[in-house]
């Protein structure tokens, strides 16, 4: 639909309409000025009825000019749109731009004749509109027929702590999205974790800050490393002298239950045990505190040795290593923090790589299954790894978790992430 043809001399503005009038409003480009209403504070507005100066009245979010004598009001189209609904304002402006009205009273600002148009298609009230400066004149009570906009109801402001919690939750959500799915995740940020996973061991994806430094874990690990490195200088003699031999379990007054814990068969054996001690031991120590933590390791190592002896009491082969005690730590960790995600690097040589994340409880179940199979192989004499010692240490870890898990109920929620 095109705008009505009119001589440019009779137009003070060029108007562009939407073809289907869905918006039912006009875009007005004034040739003279581009202000919302062409007036200044030092130019007095005159009542078109009484020819008296109008009084400026300011309200919250709006302004109009009122006549104290006749009660009429003058304002601009832009100000009306800010206060009343578009359905109330667009029809009268549309009628004015189409010229659908008769000549009315002079404009309060420019004094040019205004056009008297219908307020809406259904209303029986006419108002005066100035197409030159966009002023609208309302006689007494005519403005009451307009429908005001609904005030925007602002939601009550949340407390500072609630806002912080929401912000943290949003950051965690975005971080989790950036990590990808558990079956095809991004690698961890730490390079040492990527190296460890490349070598086939699990790495922690979810870690929580500790309330204290894991001194017991560091001290125990240092002693084990020092004793093992010293024993490497004459390993055969040290293992024969201080290793646990099932058929001679009470030799050296039972001291070999202790000394065998600090000895290892080689660098790979030592590094593997120390990795699991340092990665999982610090979290367990932080939960149990040092004394209970060391007690857990000692009991797990002792029961693990008894399980190893029970499997073949007449064996003359020495048994060494800290894995029985560490098995108790791993078990307690998996049961106490079951939803902590552990990462694994699945690879095919150096060609295909994929990171996956599994909850600690599921990794623990798989580990137990492997140990049961290993115990059968150990019984058959085809394995040099004492899986029986691992299962014995794991049993102590289960008992310790049942006894001590309720000591710090808030720690699991701090360590685990949904």
Order of alpha helices (4+ residues) and beta strands (2+ residues): beta-beta-beta-beta-beta-alpha-alpha-beta-beta-beta-beta-alpha-beta-beta-alpha-beta-alpha-alpha-beta-alpha-alpha-alpha-beta-alpha-beta-beta-alpha-alpha-alpha
